[in-house]
Every structure is written in structure tokens, then in C-alpha cells.
């Protein structure tokens, strides 16, 4: 291994980590008026696509671990955004569903993606290419998830 390989500025992980942190910070002022944190926003995006899912399905779609998701869902239920009900098939499994308030929040969130995109200054093509590279890296690191 050469000294050049150990330079911080040459590490992909450092670029991704610092960029992910900056991205979450950029979302903060956009999500604050909605009363959502970034992980809560991911949950809402997922539920707006497909409501009435199990915690396992939600964890898979959002890529949040179940322990984090469980505490997050409790807080979101306390805010009145969703319900956590036992599944008809298995009482141990929770079914996560949006409330009317959670469904209405979607309309208020519609401008978030465009506002974030504008703040990056990236073209649509650049953003699509970046997302594709990130998804490829994720698949490589997780074994094709």
C-alpha cells in the first residue's frame, strides 16, 4: 500500500460520508415546516407509495434497520401521522398505515424534491447518474439487495 492510497482526500468513503451528512442538513429546513426529520421523511415517502405494510417491508424499502424504525414509528404514531396495528395473520407483526393527517401531509411535501434539487445546482442528468452509481455501490456492498 502506498502513502497515496491512505490520503483522506483519496477515500471514496469520506466523500460519501460527508456528502450524505451535507444532504441531510440540506433537507432539514425543507422538512422542518412539515414537522419531519429526514428518516421520518423516508418513511412517509415509502408509505405514500404503498400504505398498510409490515415493519419488515417498510425496513426493506427505506433501508432503515428495524430497531431504528420501531422507535421512529412510535414517535410518528404519537404525532398522528400513522397507526401501528397488529396484523390479522400474526399478532406479533405490526401493520403500518397512514392516518388522514399523514395522507394530507403529502400535498405539503410535494415541493421538497424540486427545492432540494434546485439547491444542489446539479442537472437532472447528473442527479440520475449519481443515483445510479450510488445504487450500484449499494448492491455491491450488500450482495445485491
DRENPA-586589 format. One record per residue (C-alpha): x, y, z; residue in three letters; residue number from 1. Coordinates in steps of 0.1 Angstrom, whole numbers, plus 5000, padded with zeros to 4 digits. Example, Ala and Ser with C-alpha at 12.3 -4.5 7.8 and 13.67 -1.06 7.14 Angstrom:
# residues 2
DOLUM     x     y     z  residu  num
DOLUM  5123  4955  5078     ALA    1
DOLUM  5137  4989  5071     SER    2
//
This chain:
# residues 145
DOLUM     x     y     z  residu  num
DOLUM  5000  5000  5000     UNK    1
DOLUM  5013  5034  4991     UNK    2
DOLUM  5011  5065  5012     UNK    3
DOLUM  4989  5080  4984     UNK    4
DOLUM  4963  5053  4990     UNK    5
DOLUM  4959  5063  5026     UNK    6
DOLUM  4953  5100  5019     UNK    7
DOLUM  4920  5111  5033     UNK    8
DOLUM  4913  5131  5001     UNK    9
DOLUM  4915  5099  4981     UNK   10
DOLUM  4889  5080  5000     UNK   11
DOLUM  4855  5074  4984     UNK   12
DOLUM  4841  5067  5018     UNK   13
DOLUM  4850  5101  5031     UNK   14
DOLUM  4834  5118  5001     UNK   15
DOLUM  4802  5097  5005     UNK   16
DOLUM  4800  5102  5043     UNK   17
DOLUM  4805  5140  5042     UNK   18
DOLUM  4781  5143  5013     UNK   19
DOLUM  4754  5123  5030     UNK   20
DOLUM  4757  5145  5061     UNK   21
DOLUM  4755  5176  5040     UNK   22
DOLUM  4725  5162  5021     UNK   23
DOLUM  4706  5155  5054     UNK   24
DOLUM  4715  5191  5066     UNK   25
DOLUM  4701  5205  5033     UNK   26
DOLUM  4668  5187  5038     UNK   27
DOLUM  4664  5200  5074     UNK   28
DOLUM  4650  5234  5065     UNK   29
DOLUM  4627  5219  5039     UNK   30
DOLUM  4613  5192  5063     UNK   31
DOLUM  4611  5214  5094     UNK   32
DOLUM  4578  5231  5083     UNK   33
DOLUM  4564  5196  5078     UNK   34
DOLUM  4575  5185  5113     UNK   35
DOLUM  4596  5157  5099     UNK   36
DOLUM  4631  5145  5103     UNK   37
DOLUM  4650  5131  5074     UNK   38
DOLUM  4644  5094  5084     UNK   39
DOLUM  4607  5102  5091     UNK   40
DOLUM  4605  5117  5056     UNK   41
DOLUM  4619  5084  5041     UNK   42
DOLUM  4591  5065  5060     UNK   43
DOLUM  4564  5089  5047     UNK   44
DOLUM  4577  5087  5011     UNK   45
DOLUM  4576  5049  5014     UNK   46
DOLUM  4540  5049  5029     UNK   47
DOLUM  4528  5074  5003     UNK   48
DOLUM  4538  5048  4977     UNK   49
DOLUM  4525  5018  4995     UNK   50
DOLUM  4503  5021  5026     UNK   51
DOLUM  4494  4993  5050     UNK   52
DOLUM  4527  4975  5051     UNK   53
DOLUM  4546  4954  5077     UNK   54
DOLUM  4575  4968  5096     UNK   55
DOLUM  4597  4943  5077     UNK   56
DOLUM  4585  4956  5043     UNK   57
DOLUM  4590  4992  5054     UNK   58
DOLUM  4625  4984  5067     UNK   59
DOLUM  4634  4969  5034     UNK   60
DOLUM  4620  4997  5013     UNK   61
DOLUM  4635  5025  5034     UNK   62
DOLUM  4668  5007  5042     UNK   63
DOLUM  4664  5016  5078     UNK   64
DOLUM  4671  4989  5104     UNK   65
DOLUM  4641  4975  5123     UNK   66
DOLUM  4653  4988  5157     UNK   67
DOLUM  4656  5024  5144     UNK   68
DOLUM  4624  5021  5125     UNK   69
DOLUM  4604  5008  5155     UNK   70
DOLUM  4612  5038  5177     UNK   71
DOLUM  4607  5062  5147     UNK   72
DOLUM  4573  5047  5141     UNK   73
DOLUM  4563  5051  5177     UNK   74
DOLUM  4571  5088  5175     UNK   75
DOLUM  4553  5092  5142     UNK   76
DOLUM  4522  5075  5156     UNK   77
DOLUM  4523  5098  5186     UNK   78
DOLUM  4523  5127  5161     UNK   79
DOLUM  4492  5113  5145     UNK   80
DOLUM  4508  5105  5111     UNK   81
DOLUM  4504  5068  5111     UNK   82
DOLUM  4490  5038  5130     UNK   83
DOLUM  4507  5007  5142     UNK   84
DOLUM  4482  4978  5144     UNK   85
DOLUM  4487  4941  5149     UNK   86
DOLUM  4485  4921  5117     UNK   87
DOLUM  4454  4899  5112     UNK   88
DOLUM  4477  4870  5103     UNK   89
DOLUM  4502  4873  5132     UNK   90
DOLUM  4497  4895  5163     UNK   91
DOLUM  4534  4899  5167     UNK   92
DOLUM  4537  4917  5133     UNK   93
DOLUM  4527  4953  5131     UNK   94
DOLUM  4509  4968  5101     UNK   95
DOLUM  4518  5004  5094     UNK   96
DOLUM  4492  5026  5079     UNK   97
DOLUM  4489  5063  5072     UNK   98
DOLUM  4462  5083  5090     UNK   99
DOLUM  4442  5110  5072     UNK  100
DOLUM  4467  5136  5086     UNK  101
DOLUM  4496  5115  5072     UNK  102
DOLUM  4480  5114  5038     UNK  103
DOLUM  4473  5151  5038     UNK  104
DOLUM  4509  5158  5046     UNK  105
DOLUM  4518  5145  5011     UNK  106
DOLUM  4504  5176  4994     UNK  107
DOLUM  4526  5199  5016     UNK  108
DOLUM  4557  5177  5008     UNK  109
DOLUM  4553  5178  4971     UNK  110
DOLUM  4578  5207  4966     UNK  111
DOLUM  4606  5192  4987     UNK  112
DOLUM  4623  5172  4959     UNK  113
DOLUM  4623  5201  4935     UNK  114
DOLUM  4636  5225  4962     UNK  115
DOLUM  4664  5201  4972     UNK  116
DOLUM  4673  5195  4935     UNK  117
DOLUM  4675  5233  4930     UNK  118
DOLUM  4697  5237  4960     UNK  119
DOLUM  4723  5213  4945     UNK  120
DOLUM  4728  5231  4912     UNK  121
DOLUM  4731  5197  4895     UNK  122
DOLUM  4714  5189  4862     UNK  123
DOLUM  4688  5162  4860     UNK  124
DOLUM  4713  5140  4841     UNK  125
DOLUM  4740  5145  4868     UNK  126
DOLUM  4715  5136  4895     UNK  127
DOLUM  4703  5105  4877     UNK  128
DOLUM  4739  5094  4871     UNK  129
DOLUM  4748  5099  4907     UNK  130
DOLUM  4718  5080  4919     UNK  131
DOLUM  4727  5051  4896     UNK  132
DOLUM  4762  5050  4908     UNK  133
DOLUM  4750  5050  4945     UNK  134
DOLUM  4726  5022  4938     UNK  135
DOLUM  4754  5002  4921     UNK  136
DOLUM  4776  5007  4951     UNK  137
DOLUM  4748  4997  4975     UNK  138
DOLUM  4742  4965  4956     UNK  139
DOLUM  4779  4957  4956     UNK  140
DOLUM  4782  4963  4993     UNK  141
DOLUM  4750  4944  5003     UNK  142
DOLUM  4752  4915  4980     UNK  143
DOLUM  4725  4926  4955     UNK  144
DOLUM  4699  4939  4979     UNK  145
//
